[in-house]
Amino acid sequence: MDKIDVIAASPLYPPVMEVLTATYAVHHLYQAKDRAAFLAPLKDSVRGIATFSGKVDAALMAALPRLEIVASMTIGLDHVDLEAARARGIRVTNTPDVLTDDVADLAIGLMIAVARRLMVADHFVREGGWLKGPLALQSKLGGTTLGVLGMGRIGQAIAKRATAMNMTIVYHNPRPKPDLPYRYYPDLATMAADVQYLVIACPGGAATRRLVGARVIEALGPKGTVINIARGSVIDQAALVTALAERKLAGAGLDVFEDEPRVPEALTKLDCVVLTPHVGSATQATRLAMGRLMLDNLAAQFAGKAPLTPAV
């Protein structure tokens, strides 16, 4: 029996790619030098797209009239044109839940690293500063207030961890969640004015683009720290860099950026900032779980069953 044709729109975690290529006839779009020439002979056969970070836009969908499903090995779907998928009746799936713990752990790790200036402390020891005297005192997390922007699965996991650290939790969301024990703020800037830490855990995309702008950053003020493990698009990056450089914000822990992998040079020079290269879900166990769920979604679709985690 012939294998089903599937396009890989981006590189995948190698053990996942191994299973994908063993199961399907995989065509590696990300390796193509001429996209149109690559797609032309596949237009009547490709039924699925597997992706991690590769963009799946309306033009790609239009070039594949038999396309049934875009299976993404991510929770966020800002790299997929969801409206185009809906218009063409194409399923889109993601991988929620399996990466929640890792992303929440990183958010807490970044918050601790910024508050206790762990990067500065590391360099202080390595460069012999300790021999000359003690490191300056840092900030305590317990007893402070954490504002969570986006109280979904990951936001709630962050809140749970921060509660165990004796932090007070408040949140902003499109709508309140009455079953949660945390105070809800309908206005983000008002919440920012009342917290010492703001963690961004909302989806990316047009609806949240630059939601954390100059007004919110100003409200957070010199006492405030921003932690972003969501999407770089949610922050007005220029406003953030200016506030940090002018010490109008206490610090930031950033795993995501506006134009990855390019990071503003000004950020790299600030000792009040901790930077990581979009590694929220980057553990072997979690990437494997994400890949398995993506593969299960493809298998369900091609077996005529409902995908396990449909987004569209």
N, C-alpha and C positions, 0 to 999 in steps of 0.2 A: 504494500500500500504506500502510495506517495505521501511524503511528509507535507504538512501544511506550511505554506510560505509565510514567514514572519520577518519583519524588519526590526533590527536593533538600531534605535535612533541614537544611542550613546553607548559607551563601554559600560559593562556591568561587572559586578563583583565576580571574579573568575569562577568560583564554584557554581555560581548561578548561571553564568554564560555556558559552562560545560553542560549543564542539564538542558538549557535552552537549545543548544546546537545538537544535542543528542536526540531531542524530541522533535524539533522542527527544522525546516530548511531555512536557515537564518541568513539574512542579507544585511551587511553592516553598512548602514547609511553614513555613519560618522567617518568612514574611511573613504567615501566617494569624493573624487575631485570635481566631477561634473554631476551635480544632483539630478538634472533633467535626464541625462543619458543613463544614469544609474536606475532611475525609476521607470523609464519607458518600457523595458521588457517585463516589468513586474506588475504593471497596472491591472492586469486581469487575473492575477493569482494571489496577491498578498491579502491576507485576511486579518492580520494582527500586527500591532507595533508594541515592542517592549522598550521601555526607556527608563533612564535614571534621571539624567539632567538634560538630555537632548530635546530640543524644541520640536513640538508637534503642532504645527500651525495649520491654518485653513488650506493653504496651498498644498501642503503635503497630503492632507486628507482628500482633497479634490483630485489629486493625481492617482489615488488608489480607490477606484469605485467599488471594489469588493471588500473594503476595509470594514471589519465588524467591531474591533475592540482596540483601544489604546490602554495597555496595562503599564502603569507607572510604578516603579520601585521607590516611591516617595509618599509622604503624607500630603505635602503641598503640591498643588497642580497649576501653579502660575506659568509653567512652561508648556502647558497644553491649552489650546484654544477651545474652551468648554462650550462656547456658544456655537462654534462651527460643528463641534461633535453632536450637539443636540439637534442642530438643523439637519444633519445628515443621518441621524439615528444611530450614531456610533457610540458604543459603550465606552466609558472611561472608568478605570478602577485605580485605586491607590492602596497604600499599605498602612492604615491607621493602627493604633494600639501597640503594635510590636516594637515601635521605637520610642514609646512614651517615656519609659524609665530612663533610657540613656540620655535623651534630650533634657529631661528634668534634672538629672544628675549634673549635666554640664552647666545648666543655668545656675545651680547652687554652687558649683565649683568656681564659676566665673565670679559670682557674687562674693564668695569668701576670698578669692584671689585679689579682687579689687579692694575690698574692705581692709584686709590684712596686708595688702601690698606684697603679696608673695613673690612676684617677679622681682621687685626691688630688693626684697630680703635675700633672695637667691643670689643676685648680683653682688649684694653687700658682703655676703660671706665669701663668694668666689674671688672677689677683687681685693680682699683683705681689709675691708672697711671695719669689720668687727674688732680688729686689732687696735683700732684707734678710738673705739668707744661704742656704746650701744646704738642700735637703730632707733629712730624716733618712734614714739607710741602711735598705734594705729586705731582703727575704729572697731567698735563692738557691734555685732549683728543682733544678738539677743536684746529684746526690748525696743527694737526699732519697728517701723511699719513698712511692709512690702505691698506695693500696688501691682496687681497682675492685670496686664492688658491682654484679654482673651482667655476666658475661663472655660476652655474646652478640656479635652483629656490631658494635654500636657500642662496647661495652666493649673488644673486641679492637682496634678502630681507635684508640681513645684510648690503649690500652697501647702500640701501635706508635709513636704519635707521642711519647708520654712516654719511651719507651726511647731514641728519637733525641735526647732532651733530657738523657740520662744520669741518668734516674730509675730506681730499682729498683721493679719491678712485683710486687704480690701481689694476690690476689683472693679474693672470697667469692661463691659461686654455690650453687644448690640441690644441685649435685653437681660433683665435680672434672672437669676436662677434661684427660686424660692427655697429649694431643697438644700442649698449651701449655707453654712453658718457664718459667712463673711459679709461684711458691709458692701453694698453695691453703690457705685457712683455713676449716675447717668452722664456726667460730663467728665471727660478725661483730664482736662486741665485742672479742674477742681480737685480731682483725686491726686494729681501730681503735686499739687501744693501741700498736700497733707501727708506725703510719704517721704521716706529717705531713700528707698530703692524702688525702681520701676522696672519690672521684667516684662519684655514683649514676647507674647506667646500666641499671637493671633495669626490667621492666615495672611499670605501676601495677596497680591492682585490689585486691581483698580480700586476696589472698595476701601482698602486700607493704605493706599499709596500716600506716603508722607503724613500719615495720621499723627505721628509724633513729630510735630513741626516746632517752629520757634516759640509759639505760644505755650506749648506743653513743656518744652525744655526750660523756658523762662520760669514757668510755675514751679518746676522741680527745683531749680535754683542751685546755689553753691553748696548746699547740704546734700544734694541729690546725686544718685548714681543710676545710670541706665544699663540694663543687661538685655541684649538682644540675641535670642536663639531662634527667631522666627524667619523673617526675610529682610534683607537690607532695604528693600523698597518701603518698608513701613516707617523708617526714619528719614527725615530731611537731613541727609548726611552732611551737607555743607553747614547747616545751622548747628549740628552737633559738634563738628570739628571746631567751629568758631567758639562755641560756648566752652569747650574743654580747653582750648588754647588760651582763652581769656580768664580761665579759672571761674567761670560762671556756672560750672557744673563740677561736682566733686570727682567724678570718674565715670568710666564705662567699661563693660565687659562685652566684647562683640565677637560673635561667631559667624556673622553674616554681614555682607556689604552690598552697596548699591551696584557695583560693577565688578563682581568677582571674576577672576582672582585679583583684580587690581584694587589696591588699598591706598587711600591718600597718604602720601609721605608724612604729612603733618601728624597723623594718628600714630605712626610708628615711632615718632620722636617724643611722645608724651609718656611719662612714667606713671600717670594716673589711669592708664588704659591697659587692659589685657586683651590680646587679640588671638583668636584661633581660626583656622582655615575651614570653616563650615564643616565641623566634625561632630555635630550633635548626635547623629546616629552611627558614627563611625567606630563601631566595635564589631569584631568578627561574628559574634553570636547574633547581634541585631541585624547586620547586613544579610546574613544567611536567612534569618526569619523573614525579612522584607522580601528577599528574592523568592523564597518558597511561596509566600502569599501571592506575589505577582504571577508566578508560574501556575498556581492553583486557579487564579482568576482566568488565565488564558485557557487552561484545560477545561474549566467549567463552561466557558463560552463556546468552545469548539465541540463540546459534547452536547450542546443544546440546552444547557442548564443555566440558571441565573448565576452570575459571578458572585463571589463571596463578599466583596467589599466595593460595590458600585458607588461611584461619585456622580456619574451621569448615566 
